[in-house]
Amino acid sequence: MLQNRTATLGFVPTMGALHEGHLALVAEAKRRCDRVLVSIFVNPLQFNNSNDLDKYPRTVEADLRLLENAGADYVFIPSADEMYPEGFQTATLDISPLDSVFEGAFRPGHFQGVVAVLYQLFQLIQPDTVVFGLKDLQQCLVVEKLIGKHFPHIEQINMPTLREKSGLAMSSRNTRLSPEGLQKAALIYEMLDDLKENVADFNKHAAAWTNKLKLSGIETEYVQLVALPDMQIPQENAVPDRAAIVFAGYLEGVRLIDNVLI
Ligand code: AMP
C-alpha cells in the first residue's frame, strides 16, 4: 500500500464508533505527517468475550463523515478475511509481564490479538508514525514492545485521554450507557483524581472509593497503583518514579477502563 512515496504517513488504528478522542489522534497525526491513514476494524482476535464483540458499536457512515471533516486522507476498512487470510502467520512477541496483569489477566488473549492485528497493519501500511491513546495505557506499553522488536523505524506517539466535561473518559462503549449511567460513570475519574492526590496512602483511599462506586452500581474489577512500564504493584505506601493508577469495572453490563499517570 502507498509504495514509492516521499510523503510521510501517519497511521491511527481504531475500531470505529469514533468520538473526539479518536479525532484528537488524527489531528496529532496530521500535525506530524504529510498524510494520515485511519483504519477501522473491529478485531475479533482481541475480544475474549463474544458478547462484547457482538455488542461493540458499529457506525461506519458517521465515522466516515467525521474522518472527512477531520482531514484524514485515507480510511482503511478491511474485512476479517483480508486481515487474516488463511494460513496467515503472526509475529511472536514476548510481552511478559504485561500479558499476565490487569487487562492481560482479565482479558486472556486480548493483547496477543492486538499484537496480531497491529503486526498485519504495520506491515501493510508501513507508517512513519503511529498515534495511540493513553486511555489504553497497557496497550501503549504493549505496542512499545512490538515496535521495539519488529518495527524500530516507526515513531510511536501516545496521546492524553480526552474526557467529557464530567471527567468521564470518552469511549465508544459509553454509547451503551443510559443517561443515568453516564452520570454515575463520572465517579470513576473523580476517584482517580482523588487517589492521585492521596497516592501516598493509596490502599486506604482505594478501598473507600471501591465501596462508594459499588453503591452507585459500579463493580470494580481492579483499581491499583502500578509502576511503569511493567505495571507491577509497588510495596505498600511506596510511590514509584514512573507510576499510574489503573481502573477497570462494570456499569450497566458495560466494561469501562480508565487511568491517570502520576
Ligand atoms: P479503539 O477504537 O477503542 O480501539 O481506540 C482507538 C485508539 O483511540 C486507541 O489508541 C485508543 O487508546 C484511542 N482512544 C480511545 N479513547 C480515547 C480517548 N478518550 N482519548 C484519547 N484517545 C482515545
Boltz pocket constraint, residues with backbone or C-beta under 6 A from the ligand:
constraints:
  - pocket:
      binder: B
      contacts: [[A, 13], [A, 14], [A, 15], [A, 16], [A, 21], [A, 22], [A, 24], [A, 25], [A, 131], [A, 132], [A, 133], [A, 134], [A, 135], [A, 136], [A, 159], [A, 160], [A, 161], [A, 162], [A, 163], [A, 169], [A, 170], [A, 171], [A, 172]]
      max_distance: 6.0
